[in-house]
Amino acid sequence: MKKKGFVFLIFLFFWGCSQPFRVLIVGDFLSPNAKLHIEGREGVLWAIADLRQGKRINYNVVNIHNLAETDIERVVKRYHPSVIIGPFDSATALRVIPIANALHIPIIPPTVSSSLWSGKQDYMARLVPETTQEIQSILYVMRERGVRFPVLVWSEANEPYARTWIERFTNVFSRGVVFSYQPGKEMSFDEVVERVVKTFCDAVLLVAPGDEGGILVQKIRRRLPETSFFVSGWTMDKHFLRWSGQYGEGTVAVQHFVVSHTNRVYRQLYDRYVVQYREEPSFGFVYGYEAMMLAYQLYQKSGGNLQKRWFSLFPLTFEGLQSMVFLDKYGDATRPLSVMVVSNGKWVVYGDAYQQR
């Protein structure tokens, strides 16, 4: 009987591994943050294409724009995925992660860094550090550079992400000013500029998508040429460079993604991307790619049963494209941060990120 039981267990293990790895890619591809979702989705699809040779991977892409939570749950149940990858911003994640947890389906949102899910034993893992690491570092840089009367401008398109920024900012800069804007609202950018001008600030911190952040920097710097600019990791992308132009020079960010990184594995993907698109990859694309690679590694480690073995898979060290990533027992990531600055129209590494003591 013992021998039969052992054979049965071996059969179950290999049967599980022989089943297709079912991936559900979820995003809001029509939202104000659609660029990040689209770039992340493309990264996931590239990774699937690279993995599929000799491997059974099925996938489905679902646009959840305007879907109610009950409809999202119905879609997830119908597809019955091994893992959900996405969404790609905190506001959308707020709608999807609770559903994944309720259904006990592992979820990896590649670019979601909100502290809302840190230190929680759930079915979520992520590849970006929790937001406070980045925020503490950039606020320290601002103080070191003599900033005293800053303004924080944030987009209402991603309030869960901005929430921690606002809290930490007001703790550090008691005389700082905070206000938001609604993306897509007519004349909203000009209204923001007027409000910034009236504050007599010495610096502006932007928590917004890259394209909108670039437009704001351009408009504000035309009025206030001596003002310093600092931006969130969400803002620090190629779209910011495109829209800010010469006005973006000197803008500072703290980020864990370095587009010009020299790591060999990353450069191989970088070169392929540049050949295909004639531009550099974004962090959304790269982390989407990494998320799929992490998902497959976890799937293999679980013997083809992520749901049952999820909580035994962590802590884990994952070999990211640019650096090693440590995921703690909650699936929260730690990876190196760098101070970045716009120089000659590119994001370049200024130095190791300052860490708040």
C-alpha positions in Angstrom: 0.0 0.0 0.0 2.8 2.4 0.9 4.4 1.7 -2.5 1.2 2.4 -4.3 0.7 5.6 -2.3 4.2 6.8 -3.2 3.6 6.0 -6.9 0.3 7.9 -6.8 2.0 11.0 -5.3 4.7 10.9 -8.1 1.9 10.6 -10.6 0.2 13.6 -9.2 3.4 15.6 -9.2 4.1 14.9 -12.9 0.5 15.3 -13.9 0.4 18.7 -12.3 3.6 19.7 -14.1 2.2 18.4 -17.4 -0.8 20.7 -17.2 -0.7 24.0 -19.2 0.5 27.0 -17.2 -2.5 29.3 -17.5 -1.7 33.1 -17.3 -4.4 35.8 -17.1 -3.0 39.2 -18.0 -5.2 41.9 -16.5 -5.0 45.7 -17.1 -7.0 48.8 -17.7 -5.9 49.5 -21.2 -8.2 52.5 -21.7 -7.5 54.4 -18.4 -5.6 57.6 -17.9 -2.6 55.3 -17.0 -3.1 53.1 -20.1 0.5 53.6 -21.3 1.9 51.9 -18.3 -0.7 49.0 -18.6 0.1 48.6 -22.3 3.8 48.6 -21.9 3.6 46.1 -19.0 1.3 43.8 -21.1 3.9 43.9 -23.9 6.6 42.9 -21.5 4.6 39.9 -20.3 3.9 38.8 -23.8 7.5 39.1 -24.8 8.4 36.8 -21.8 5.7 34.3 -22.8 7.1 34.2 -26.3 10.6 33.6 -25.0 9.4 30.8 -22.6 7.0 29.0 -24.8 9.5 26.9 -26.8 9.0 23.5 -25.4 6.7 24.7 -22.6 2.9 24.6 -22.3 1.8 28.1 -21.5 -1.7 29.4 -22.3 -2.6 33.0 -21.7 -5.5 35.4 -22.0 -5.5 39.2 -21.9 -8.4 41.0 -20.3 -9.2 44.7 -20.4 -11.1 45.5 -17.2 -11.8 49.1 -18.1 -15.3 50.0 -16.8 -15.9 46.4 -15.6 -17.6 46.0 -12.2 -15.8 43.9 -9.6 -18.5 41.2 -10.0 -17.7 41.1 -13.7 -13.9 40.9 -13.0 -14.5 38.0 -10.6 -16.7 36.2 -13.2 -13.9 36.5 -15.8 -11.3 35.2 -13.4 -13.4 32.2 -12.4 -14.2 31.4 -16.0 -10.6 31.3 -17.1 -9.4 29.7 -13.9 -5.7 30.9 -14.3 -2.7 29.5 -12.5 -1.6 33.1 -12.0 -2.8 36.6 -12.7 -0.2 39.1 -13.9 -1.2 42.7 -13.6 -2.7 45.2 -13.2 -0.1 47.9 -13.5 -1.1 50.8 -11.3 -2.3 50.9 -7.7 -5.8 52.3 -8.4 -6.6 49.4 -10.6 -4.9 46.9 -8.3 -7.2 48.1 -5.6 -10.1 46.5 -7.6 -8.3 43.2 -8.6 -6.1 42.1 -5.7 -9.0 41.5 -3.3 -10.7 39.3 -5.9 -7.5 37.3 -6.4 -7.1 36.9 -2.6 -10.7 35.8 -2.2 -10.3 33.2 -4.9 -6.9 32.1 -3.6 -5.3 32.8 -7.0 -1.7 34.1 -7.0 -1.3 37.6 -8.5 1.8 39.5 -9.5 1.2 43.1 -10.3 4.6 44.1 -11.9 4.7 47.8 -11.3 2.4 48.3 -8.2 4.4 49.7 -5.3 1.6 51.1 -3.0 2.1 50.3 0.7 -1.5 49.2 1.0 -0.4 45.5 0.5 2.9 45.5 2.3 3.6 43.0 5.1 0.4 41.0 4.4 0.1 37.3 4.1 -1.8 37.2 0.9 -1.6 35.7 -2.6 0.3 38.6 -4.0 4.0 39.0 -4.9 5.6 42.0 -6.6 8.9 43.0 -8.1 9.1 46.7 -7.1 10.0 47.9 -3.6 7.2 49.2 -1.4 6.8 53.0 -2.1 8.1 54.3 1.2 11.7 53.3 0.3 11.6 55.6 -2.8 9.8 58.4 -1.0 12.1 58.6 2.0 15.1 58.7 -0.4 13.9 61.5 -2.6 12.6 63.6 0.3 16.1 63.3 1.8 17.7 64.4 -1.5 15.4 67.4 -1.5 16.4 68.5 1.9 20.1 67.9 1.2 19.7 70.2 -1.8 18.3 73.0 0.4 14.6 72.7 -0.6 12.4 74.5 2.0 9.1 75.5 0.5 8.1 72.7 -2.0 4.8 72.0 -3.7 3.6 68.4 -4.3 1.3 68.0 -7.3 -0.4 64.7 -7.8 -2.8 63.1 -10.3 -6.1 61.9 -9.1 -5.9 59.0 -11.6 -3.9 57.0 -9.0 -4.9 58.2 -5.5 -3.8 54.9 -3.7 -0.3 55.4 -5.0 -0.2 59.2 -4.2 -1.6 58.6 -0.6 1.8 57.6 0.9 3.6 60.4 -1.0 1.3 63.0 0.5 1.6 61.6 4.0 5.4 61.5 4.0 5.8 64.8 2.2 3.7 66.7 4.8 5.6 65.0 7.6 9.0 66.2 6.3 7.9 69.6 4.9 5.5 71.2 7.3 5.4 74.4 5.1 4.9 72.4 1.9 1.8 72.8 -0.2 -0.2 69.8 -1.7 -2.8 69.9 -4.4 -4.1 67.6 -7.1 -5.5 67.8 -10.6 -7.9 65.7 -12.6 -6.4 64.2 -15.8 -8.2 65.0 -18.9 -10.0 68.0 -17.5 -9.9 70.9 -19.8 -7.4 73.6 -18.9 -6.4 71.6 -15.8 -2.7 72.0 -16.5 -2.9 75.7 -16.8 -4.8 75.9 -13.6 -2.0 73.8 -11.9 0.6 76.2 -13.2 -1.2 79.2 -11.8 -1.6 77.6 -8.4 2.1 76.7 -8.3 3.2 80.2 -9.3 1.1 81.7 -6.5 2.8 79.6 -3.8 6.3 81.1 -4.3 7.7 77.6 -4.0 11.4 76.7 -4.4 10.7 73.2 -5.8 8.0 71.1 -7.3 7.5 67.3 -6.6 5.3 65.6 -9.2 3.4 62.4 -8.7 1.8 61.8 -12.1 2.2 59.8 -15.3 5.3 60.7 -17.3 3.6 62.5 -20.2 1.5 64.7 -17.9 4.5 65.3 -15.6 6.5 66.4 -18.7 3.8 68.9 -19.8 3.7 70.3 -16.3 7.4 70.8 -16.0 7.5 72.5 -19.4 4.7 74.9 -18.5 5.9 75.6 -14.9 9.5 76.2 -15.8 8.5 78.7 -18.5 7.0 80.8 -15.7 9.5 79.8 -12.9 12.9 79.1 -14.6 14.8 78.8 -11.3 12.4 76.2 -9.7 13.8 72.7 -9.0 11.9 69.7 -10.1 11.6 66.2 -8.5 9.4 63.4 -9.7 8.1 60.0 -8.5 9.2 56.8 -10.1 5.8 56.6 -11.8 6.7 59.9 -13.6 10.3 58.9 -14.5 10.0 57.5 -18.0 10.6 58.2 -21.7 7.3 60.0 -22.0 8.4 62.5 -19.4 11.6 63.2 -21.5 9.5 63.5 -24.7 7.1 66.1 -23.2 9.4 68.0 -21.0 12.1 68.6 -23.6 14.8 71.0 -22.7 12.7 72.1 -19.7 13.2 68.7 -18.0 17.0 69.1 -17.6 18.1 68.7 -14.1 14.9 66.9 -12.9 15.6 64.4 -10.1 14.1 61.1 -9.3 14.9 58.0 -7.2 14.3 54.8 -9.0 15.1 51.1 -8.9 15.0 50.9 -12.7 17.9 52.2 -14.8 17.2 52.2 -18.5 21.0 52.3 -19.3 21.9 49.5 -17.0 24.9 47.4 -18.2 23.9 44.0 -16.8 24.4 41.5 -19.6 21.0 39.7 -19.4 19.2 43.1 -19.4 21.3 44.4 -22.3 20.3 41.4 -24.4 16.6 42.3 -23.9 17.4 46.0 -24.3 19.1 45.4 -27.7 16.2 43.3 -29.0 13.7 46.0 -27.9 15.7 48.8 -29.6 16.0 46.9 -32.8 12.2 46.3 -32.8 10.9 49.7 -31.7 13.8 52.1 -32.3 13.6 53.4 -28.7 14.6 52.3 -25.2 12.3 50.0 -23.1 10.3 51.4 -20.2 10.3 50.1 -16.7 6.7 48.9 -17.3 7.8 46.7 -20.1 10.9 45.4 -18.3 9.0 44.6 -15.1 6.2 43.0 -17.0 8.8 40.7 -18.6 10.3 40.0 -15.2 6.9 39.3 -13.6 6.2 36.6 -16.2 9.7 35.0 -15.6 9.1 35.1 -11.8 5.7 33.6 -12.3 7.1 30.7 -14.3 9.9 30.1 -11.8 7.4 29.9 -8.9 5.2 27.6 -11.0 8.0 25.2 -11.5 9.1 25.4 -7.9 5.5 24.6 -6.8 5.4 21.5 -8.9 2.7 22.9 -11.0 0.4 23.9 -8.1 0.9 27.5 -7.2 -2.4 27.8 -5.2 -1.6 25.1 -2.7 2.1 25.8 -2.2 2.1 29.6 -2.5 3.0 30.4 1.1 5.8 27.9 1.2 7.6 29.5 -1.8 8.8 32.6 0.1 11.2 34.1 1.0 12.9 33.9 -2.4 15.8 35.5 -4.2 14.9 36.1 -7.9 17.4 37.0 -10.6 16.0 40.1 -12.1 17.1 41.6 -15.4 19.2 44.3 -13.7 19.9 43.0 -10.2 19.0 40.3 -7.7 15.6 40.8 -6.1 14.8 39.6 -2.6 11.2 38.8 -1.9 10.5 38.4 1.8 8.0 36.0 3.4 5.2 38.3 2.3 6.3 38.4 -1.3 7.4 42.1 -1.0 10.5 43.1 -2.9 13.8 44.7 -2.0 16.1 45.9 -4.8 18.7 48.7 -5.2 17.7 52.3 -5.6 19.6 55.0 -7.5 19.4 58.8 -7.7 18.5 59.7 -11.3 18.8 63.0 -13.1 17.8 64.2 -16.5 21.0 65.2 -18.4 21.1 65.9 -22.1 17.6 64.6 -22.5 18.3 61.2 -20.8 17.8 59.7 -17.4 21.2 59.0 -16.0 22.5 57.7 -12.7 23.6 60.5 -10.4 24.7 58.3 -7.5 23.5 55.7 -5.0 20.2 56.7 -3.5 20.3 58.4 -0.1 18.4 56.5 2.5 16.5 58.2 5.3 18.2 57.3 8.6 
